[in-house]
Amino acid sequence: MLEQAMKLIDPAAVRRLSRLLTYLGEAHLLLEHEQQAYDYASQALDLTHQTQSLDILRHVRRLRDNLLTRGEISYAKNLDRQIEETHAVIASAGGFHA
């Protein structure tokens, strides 16, 4: 259902798309599809460069924590690096949005 919603979303609604990506990541994590969960979290972070949303960063951090709990250390480390990069991009742009 969420994958269908992504196909229907207006590309201008980047924040909603990034939120949907985090939800897809959470769903795939529940299905034990760690690679897909990581991929969706990574895509959400890419969009967060544009939206500067702290809310999306919180969702991605939660996904990262869940990956680490499952023993997926390499995915968690990659997300750590991407989260740091996203923070740097947002900070250099002048701020965060909820």
N, CA, C and O of each residue as an XYZ file, in Angstrom:
392
protein
N       0.815     -1.182      0.000
C       0.000      0.000      0.000
C       0.871      1.263      0.000
O       0.606      2.188     -0.768
N       1.909      1.318      0.851
C       2.771      2.484      0.882
C       3.530      2.654     -0.427
O       3.754      3.780     -0.871
N       3.923      1.556     -1.044
C       4.639      1.652     -2.317
C       3.737      2.234     -3.394
O       4.208      2.985     -4.248
N       2.440      1.900     -3.371
C       1.483      2.490     -4.311
C       1.336      3.986     -4.046
O       1.258      4.782     -4.982
N       1.300      4.363     -2.777
C       1.170      5.777     -2.421
C       2.358      6.574     -2.938
O       2.197      7.715     -3.372
N       3.542      5.987     -2.897
C       4.728      6.689     -3.396
C       4.612      6.984     -4.879
O       5.066      8.030     -5.342
N       4.012      6.082     -5.621
C       3.858      6.288     -7.060
C       2.881      7.418     -7.359
O       2.978      8.066     -8.400
N       1.944      7.653     -6.452
C       0.908      8.655     -6.664
C       1.275     10.036     -6.121
O       0.593     11.017     -6.418
N       2.319     10.122     -5.348
C       2.655     11.380     -4.679
C       3.174     12.422     -5.665
O       3.909     12.097     -6.597
N       2.791     13.652     -5.454
C       3.258     14.776     -6.242
C       4.741     15.002     -5.936
O       5.110     15.141     -4.769
N       5.592     15.041     -6.957
C       7.029     15.216     -6.702
C       7.358     16.482     -5.897
O       8.400     16.550     -5.244
N       6.480     17.468     -5.946
C       6.731     18.699     -5.189
C       6.576     18.478     -3.686
O       7.032     19.298     -2.889
N       5.951     17.403     -3.303
C       5.722     17.122     -1.881
C       6.875     16.286     -1.329
O       6.679     15.154     -0.885
N       8.057     16.848     -1.364
C       9.271     16.123     -0.992
C       9.232     15.668      0.464
O       9.682     14.569      0.789
N       8.699     16.506      1.328
C       8.654     16.141      2.742
C       7.776     14.909      2.958
O       8.132     14.009      3.720
N       6.632     14.878      2.284
C       5.767     13.694      2.414
C       6.446     12.466      1.851
O       6.317     11.372      2.401
N       7.162     12.636      0.766
C       7.875     11.509      0.175
C       8.933     10.981      1.135
O       9.075      9.770      1.304
N       9.667     11.882      1.759
C      10.691     11.420      2.700
C      10.047     10.695      3.880
O      10.598      9.715      4.380
N       8.892     11.168      4.323
C       8.167     10.487      5.406
C       7.731      9.094      4.954
O       7.890      8.123      5.694
N       7.186      8.996      3.749
C       6.783      7.682      3.230
C       7.976      6.733      3.137
O       7.845      5.541      3.414
N       9.121      7.248      2.753
C      10.313      6.404      2.664
C      10.693      5.848      4.033
O      11.090      4.688      4.142
N      10.575      6.660      5.068
C      10.891      6.148      6.410
C       9.877      5.095      6.835
O      10.241      4.102      7.464
N       8.602      5.305      6.496
C       7.590      4.293      6.827
C       7.849      2.990      6.076
O       7.686      1.900      6.626
N       8.252      3.115      4.816
C       8.591      1.908      4.053
C       9.784      1.192      4.682
O       9.808     -0.037      4.756
N      10.763      1.956      5.129
C      11.913      1.358      5.797
C      11.500      0.606      7.051
O      11.973     -0.504      7.299
N      10.618      1.207      7.843
C      10.143      0.546      9.054
C       9.378     -0.733      8.723
O       9.538     -1.750      9.398
N       8.552     -0.679      7.690
C       7.792     -1.860      7.291
C       8.716     -2.984      6.832
O       8.520     -4.142      7.201
N       9.715     -2.645      6.034
C      10.645     -3.670      5.560
C      11.489     -4.230      6.693
O      11.860     -5.404      6.670
N      11.792     -3.409      7.672
C      12.530     -3.913      8.825
C      11.700     -4.940      9.583
O      12.230     -5.955     10.035
N      10.401     -4.683      9.726
C       9.517     -5.653     10.378
C       9.450     -6.966      9.605
O       9.253     -8.033     10.187
N       9.617     -6.876      8.290
C       9.602     -8.075      7.437
C      10.979     -8.731      7.353
O      11.172     -9.708      6.630
N      11.938     -8.175      8.110
C      13.320     -8.662      8.127
C      14.019     -8.479      6.783
O      14.863     -9.287      6.395
N      13.660     -7.416      6.086
C      14.314     -7.034      4.827
C      15.239     -5.857      5.131
O      14.951     -4.715      4.773
N      16.339     -6.152      5.790
C      17.226     -5.107      6.279
C      17.821     -4.259      5.162
O      17.947     -3.044      5.317
N      18.187     -4.869      4.046
C      18.765     -4.108      2.923
C      17.767     -3.073      2.411
O      18.134     -1.919      2.189
N      16.505     -3.475      2.221
C      15.498     -2.536      1.743
C      15.240     -1.437      2.772
O      15.056     -0.275      2.411
N      15.227     -1.806      4.054
C      15.033     -0.815      5.114
C      16.150      0.229      5.058
O      15.893      1.430      5.144
N      17.371     -0.235      4.915
C      18.511      0.677      4.808
C      18.379      1.574      3.573
O      18.600      2.782      3.651
N      18.017      0.977      2.436
C      17.890      1.747      1.196
C      16.865      2.866      1.341
O      17.116      3.994      0.917
N      15.721      2.565      1.932
C      14.688      3.587      2.113
C      15.148      4.677      3.077
O      14.890      5.858      2.846
N      15.821      4.290      4.146
C      16.335      5.281      5.097
C      17.346      6.197      4.413
O      17.341      7.408      4.629
N      18.202      5.618      3.596
C      19.209      6.395      2.874
C      18.549      7.380      1.905
O      18.976      8.530      1.798
N      17.514      6.928      1.203
C      16.791      7.816      0.283
C      16.113      8.953      1.045
O      16.105     10.095      0.587
N      15.547      8.638      2.201
C      14.908      9.673      3.024
C      15.934     10.726      3.440
O      15.632     11.919      3.450
N      17.138     10.289      3.782
C      18.190     11.236      4.153
C      18.586     12.123      2.973
O      18.836     13.316      3.145
N      18.640     11.545      1.789
C      18.949     12.353      0.600
C      17.931     13.477      0.438
O      18.298     14.615      0.144
N      16.660     13.159      0.630
C      15.613     14.176      0.510
C      15.673     15.186      1.652
O      15.282     16.342      1.488
N      16.161     14.747      2.799
C      16.245     15.634      3.960
C      17.255     16.752      3.727
O      17.190     17.784      4.395
N      18.175     16.572      2.807
C      19.072     17.669      2.435
C      18.241     18.846      1.943
O      18.596     20.001      2.178
N      17.133     18.556      1.260
C      16.259     19.611      0.732
C      15.289     20.126      1.789
O      15.101     21.336      1.921
N      14.675     19.220      2.539
C      13.613     19.619      3.463
C      14.138     20.135      4.792
O      13.453     20.894      5.477
N      15.344     19.731      5.163
C      15.958     20.116      6.434
C      15.055     19.761      7.620
O      14.939     20.539      8.567
N      14.431     18.611      7.569
C      13.452     18.193      8.572
C      14.084     17.373      9.692
O      14.624     16.291      9.464
N      14.003     17.915     10.906
C      14.464     17.172     12.078
C      13.599     15.947     12.330
O      14.084     14.927     12.820
N      12.334     16.047     11.999
C      11.423     14.926     12.193
C      11.873     13.709     11.385
O      11.861     12.587     11.893
N      12.263     13.923     10.155
C      12.731     12.815      9.319
C      14.045     12.272      9.874
O      14.261     11.060      9.872
N      14.916     13.146     10.345
C      16.155     12.665     10.959
C      15.859     11.771     12.160
O      16.538     10.764     12.360
N      14.861     12.122     12.955
C      14.488     11.282     14.100
C      14.006      9.910     13.641
O      14.361      8.891     14.233
N      13.196      9.888     12.581
C      12.700      8.608     12.059
C      13.860      7.754     11.550
O      13.905      6.549     11.798
N      14.784      8.374     10.846
C      15.926      7.625     10.311
C      16.804      7.116     11.451
O      17.312      5.996     11.389
N      16.985      7.925     12.483
C      17.768      7.462     13.633
C      17.122      6.248     14.291
O      17.811      5.320     14.714
N      15.806      6.263     14.373
C      15.102      5.115     14.955
C      15.312      3.866     14.088
O      15.533      2.773     14.610
N      15.241      4.033     12.775
C      15.534      2.905     11.878
C      16.972      2.423     12.077
O      17.229      1.220     12.123
N      17.894      3.358     12.195
C      19.296      3.015     12.415
C      19.461      2.230     13.708
O      20.177      1.229     13.744
N      18.798      2.684     14.775
C      18.879      1.986     16.053
C      18.321      0.569     15.944
O      18.877     -0.368     16.517
N      17.230      0.419     15.214
C      16.631     -0.909     15.038
C      17.532     -1.819     14.207
O      17.617     -3.017     14.476
N      18.200     -1.265     13.208
C      19.155     -2.069     12.436
C      20.303     -2.528     13.321
O      20.736     -3.677     13.238
N      20.793     -1.634     14.166
C      21.886     -1.995     15.071
C      21.443     -3.080     16.048
O      22.198     -4.013     16.318
N      20.238     -2.968     16.573
C      19.693     -3.972     17.488
C      19.629     -5.345     16.823
O      19.796     -6.371     17.481
N      19.389     -5.353     15.521
C      19.318     -6.620     14.779
C      20.693     -7.122     14.360
O      20.802     -8.152     13.695
N      21.733     -6.408     14.742
C      23.083     -6.845     14.412
C      23.566     -6.383     13.057
O      24.592     -6.862     12.573
N      22.854     -5.463     12.433
C      23.236     -4.956     11.108
C      24.165     -3.753     11.276
O      23.792     -2.613     10.996
N      25.376     -4.037     11.738
C      26.322     -2.994     12.100
C      26.745     -2.160     10.889
O      26.861     -0.939     11.002
N      26.974     -2.782      9.746
C      27.436     -2.023      8.577
C      26.357     -1.047      8.104
O      26.674      0.085      7.740
N      25.095     -1.465      8.104
C      24.018     -0.545      7.723
C      23.933      0.603      8.722
O      23.780      1.758      8.325
N      24.030      0.299     10.008
C      23.956      1.334     11.043
C      25.107      2.327     10.900
O      24.899      3.535     11.016
N      26.313      1.830     10.649
C      27.465      2.718     10.486
C      27.307      3.608      9.257
O      27.635      4.794      9.294
N      26.803      3.029      8.169
C      26.575      3.829      6.961
C      25.542      4.917      7.225
O      25.707      6.053      6.781
N      24.479      4.574      7.944
C      23.475      5.584      8.270
C      24.048      6.646      9.197
O      23.717      7.823      9.061
N      24.910      6.247     10.145
C      25.577      7.229     11.010
C      26.327      8.257     10.163
O      26.215      9.463     10.385
N      27.076      7.771      9.211
C      27.857      8.661      8.335
C      26.930      9.578      7.551
O      27.181     10.778      7.444
N      25.857      9.012      7.001
C      24.923      9.819      6.208
C      24.179     10.834      7.070
O      23.904     11.946      6.620
N      23.853     10.460      8.298
C      23.185     11.390      9.215
C      24.116     12.562      9.520
O      23.683     13.714      9.528
N      25.390     12.271      9.771
C      26.365     13.336     10.027
C      26.489     14.264      8.824
O      26.537     15.484      8.981
N      26.542     13.689      7.620
C      26.630     14.495      6.403
C      25.383     15.365      6.243
O      25.480     16.532      5.863
N      24.226     14.797      6.530
C      22.975     15.546      6.414
C      22.961     16.703      7.401
O      22.555     17.811      7.053
N      23.404     16.452      8.633
C      23.500     17.526      9.625
C      24.409     18.648      9.121
O      24.082     19.825      9.272
N      25.538     18.292      8.529
C      26.476     19.298      8.031
C      25.854     20.123      6.911
O      26.015     21.343      6.873
N      25.147     19.465      6.004
C      24.491     20.173      4.898
C      23.443     21.137      5.434
O      23.360     22.284      4.995
N      22.652     20.667      6.377
C      21.588     21.502      6.941
C      22.178     22.674      7.724
O      21.701     23.804      7.614
N      23.200     22.406      8.502
C      23.822     23.467      9.299
C      24.422     24.542      8.388
O      24.325     25.734      8.677
N      25.034     24.115      7.300
C      25.649     25.092      6.389
C      24.591     25.899      5.626
O      24.861     27.001      5.151
N      23.386     25.333      5.518
C      22.297     26.042      4.846
C      21.588     27.017      5.783
O      20.809     27.860      5.337
N      21.858     26.898      7.077
C      21.326     27.884      7.987
C      20.235     27.441      8.941
O      19.689     28.281      9.657
N      19.895     26.173      8.985
C      18.923     25.802     10.005
C      18.132     24.561      9.708
O      18.234     23.943      8.649
N      17.327     24.226     10.711
C      16.501     23.032     10.670
C      15.035     23.419     10.696
O      14.669     24.491     11.180
N      14.203     22.538     10.172
C      12.748     22.711     10.217
C      12.136     21.471     10.852
O      12.642     20.361     10.684
N      11.071     21.664     11.564
C      10.388     20.541     12.220
C       9.705     19.648     11.221
O       9.084     18.656     11.603
